[in-house]
Every structure is written in C-alpha cells, then in structure tokens.
C-alpha cells in the first residue's frame, strides 16, 4: 500500500515538472516579452526603460536560469506579481481558489447524490419505465449547457419566485447559510452535464456487475435482492464510477469559468478568463500550474479511494 | 431407488429472445435420492446449467419462462414458491457450487464475510460464533491456517483453493442437496481429482445429495452413482454409472464414450468424435433431436421423437430415447457400438453439413 502510493507520488512529481516546463515555455515563446507587455506599446519604444525593466525582471538571463528561478520562487508560493493588477499572484490565486473549490465540491456532491440512486434504479429496472425515465433525465442533463441552465435558474428562483439571491459570493465561514443560498444555483448549473455522465456510468456499471457470476453466487446463498444489490453489487459497480469522478473533477474546475461568470463569483475560472483577456502572462503561467496540480491531487485522491474499495489494488 | 429428495419431472424452460421463444430445457426429468450422487452429462449448450439454475429459480425473471413440469424438494413444489420462500431454500436446503471459482467469488469482500453471510442469513449467531464456524468450515475443506485466511480476499487464493472456499460456502448451512455445476472444469487436471474427492467425502459426512453437472465422463465415472445424459435440453439416456459405461444403449452416449481417450486402447486407434454440431434448440423439428448427427438414422427418426423407454439390457432404471432400440422394429438392439460406427455415407454427410454451418450459412 505504502509502496503503491509512493510510486504514484513519484509519477505525479514527473507530471508536475513537465507541466511547469510547458507553462513556462508557452509564455516564453509568445511574441513580445513581459517587459514589453508591462510597458505597453508606447513605453516599449523607450529602449532604456525597456532594458532596465528586463534586467529588473531577470529577462536578460538565459531561459534555463529564468525557468530555475521561476520554479524556485513558485515552490515557495511566490509567483511574482500580476501584470494587470500588480497584486501578488500567490495571494490572488489563493483567495480566488476558495469560492471555486466550494463550487466544485458542492457540484460534485450534488452530482453524486443524484446520480447514484438514479443510476442504480435505472439498472435494476432495466428497460422498464423507471429506467426510461432515468435515461431521459440523464440525457437531458447531459445535453443542457451549464451556463444556460444557470440563467434559467436565476430567472425562476431569483426573478420570478424571489427565493434565492441571483449572484454574488459570501465566504462559507463568514455566513454558512447565506453562502449555501448563493452557491446552490451555481452548483446545480455546474453539476448538470456531470450528473448526466455519472448516471449513465452508474447504470452501465451496475448492469454489468449484476451479470457477474458472484452475484448469482450471492443469490444462491439465499441473500435477499437488496442485500445482493447493496452488499455485493454496488461496491464493485462504484469502482469505475470513482475513476470517472476523479477524471471529471478537473473538468469541473474548467467548467467553473462560465458558471462563475454567469453568477459573478470571484473564482479561479473568472480569474483565468480575465487574465487571458488582458494578456496577464505571469498570472496565466501560475494558473496553469495550479490547475494542473489540482487535477493531479484529485487523481491521487481517486487512487487512494479506489484502493480502499478494491482490495486487489492495495498490494499493487 | 430410494425415495426422491429432489425430483424434477418433465421440466420445460424457455427464454424469450428477439427471435421468439427458445426452449433451453425440454422435458427434463431426474430424481435424486437422499445422500445420492447423480450426474447430468452433456455437451456445452445442452441445457445443463440452465437446468441447475432453474432448480433454484435463479434464471433472469424477465426472460425465463417455466412452461411445464415440476420441481419438488421432499414433496414440496418449488416452482410454486415466491421469491421470499425461495430465499429460505437457497443455501439452506439446496446449495450451488459454480463452474469458475475465479469469477464466482466477490472480489471486494473477504472470504470470511462471504462464507459468514450465508450462515448469518440462515442460522444467525454472534460474530464470534459465525467466525468460529467459518474457520471450522475452511479447515474441513483443507485450507491451511484458516484463522489467518478469514480476512483474505479471493485474489489471494489459487484456483483450487478458491474452489475449496466455494465448497465450504455451499456446505456452510448444511444443505440436503448440492448442485455442482462443472466444478472441476476451470481447474488444473491435478487439482480436479482432489476437489472431487473432497466433495465426495464431505457430502458423505454431511449426508447431502449431489447433482453434478459436467461434460467430463471421467468425473462421472469417479463420482456419480447414476447418470443422466442430456442432449438439446432433454434426457436421452439414464442408467446407473456402471450400466451406462458397460452397456450404453443409444448412439449419442456411444459417441460420448468413444470420444474419451483411454490408456488401454491401442495408440494407433484414433478417437472417434461425434460428427457435427449440437443443434440450435430453436430449430428442433419434432423428430429425434439427435438425428441430424446420428450415423445410424432411419426415416422413422424424422417422423416423431422417440420416448424414453427401457433399454435393451433390461437393467432397472436404464432408459434410453432411440427408435433403433424399439423392441419390435429396433435395428440397433444388437449393435456392437465399439466396432460399428454406423453408415459411413451418413457420417460423411453429417460432417459436410457441419462444415457448411461453420462456414457461415446455416
């Protein structure tokens, strides 16, 4: 178990190094450099100021040295300053990450809470009306764009019914109830597509497991249908589901960008969108690294959970 | 024959498929006495496994149909029982051991849990009692250091050991009938005999009766007291094991026996396979079901299905389904099956037909 996890960590470390190189390289190969971007078109013509800034930013040094410096600083949480706002990038990302993580986790929880019962029901009532209903629901969710669904939710619950505030953000630890009220619609919007995928996965995976020999064995022992379903089938069926959740977690962070824009949530997604619009290279660089890291952490967690469920993995 | 413990009579089971209803079991009858070991023998696809699952009503409810016949355990009609009542029968009175020990144990549960839950379901008891009984069962089936193996997972066992676990599981609640579905097929030859011997000694101790389902005549000869030869969903011959091996009555059984390699036969003598392929049960036409592959066939075989009638040797309980054995018109009553392989032209025709089917166009 320990050996397995160490190996996974080593593999993740390799990925982090590769991602950092790519993130760094993308910004470095862009036309113009950070100094030019900071000074603007006019300012860059003043070669004295331009050169001085280049020296100040370390841009006069060879690429390898710059990369080493960047990585060394990044490792201590120092990503430099934003070209756009001048704020400290590490601090900016940290403060923006909180709403996004809350949003993603809530969306994940919603998706799981809906998808497992619906998927299991679909599989148990295979090709009968509950299955058809579940399948219709799943495909509808799958085909609904999250941002559009978000707007519809605002129309219904904020504009017409006036039950929920339409947009904004309150940190969870400041006002838990208010925070949940604000986040419930964005989470639903973010969860739509994922819920659809998850229902389909749960359904097909339960269906497959129900045809396994060990299910017949369990039934031949005289266990009731529900014991067989929940005691024997579900745990096996959840293995591929856990994998899917882990893989999709990265997608949730990505999808958060549009939902955060619709609901005016100051999260990572919006930060990324804004930074791209303003060519805030240093910020984009740091964001790429952080997002890649979060996907890696998610996949490590997935493996950890997976190995808890499936004893065959533990020995690795 | 002792009083029947488990009796299946004229059982017909069909499946709803996209091409209509297909009979998998077509008039199966057998009786199992107390403590007896019988064997159902036949090629793949002859309906053996469906027959076993139908006894415990484990067939998929949405497609399987019990069309006729009855299954009684000690005089109690199992087909009339509802699901709840069947659950009380499964594992407690009739237990099942499956073909493939690799896939018939749940990979994510410990074997202690998997054996223990049957005991818990039927007999209850504290966790310690159940664990104690499980260890005892594992010891009886020959698992070394059973106390430490209780928390092991199926993948930590070899195939033979897993089959021992399956046997322990089947024996856990002291069933009166054990259905053993091809239990040696997935095992190494060296392990097969061990498992059969283990099963035999354990059921003898427990006084349980066994229905062995197999295609392996060696297993039959070594374990069963009575044999039912199945072909395309129906019994075509039944006899005591000794009678069946010494005086097989009908051509399908002859074919099965001729295709067993034997050490006493001269090396240069080739094995004689049964020509052709098992029939598609959806396409049976009312004549003898073995006729398309039978090198001794005559016109009458196409006209009607022969009944299960007393075999020419007159031994008690020796029945066979073949027009050639008819006391009046039978042309096979005095055939020496070891030397007479039937009509060579018919044999050639059968293998030509089979080649055509394999080629794609049925």
Interface residues (C-beta under 8 A of the other chain):
Chain A: X126 X212 X213 X214 X216 X217 X218 X219 X220 X221 X222 X223 X224 X225 X227 X231 X232 X235 X236 X309 X310 X311 X312
Chain B: X53 X56 X58 X62 X83 X87 X88 X89 X90 X91 X92 X95 X96 X98 X100 X103 X104 X105 X106 X107 X108 X109 X110 X117 X118 X121 X122 X153 X155 X166 X169
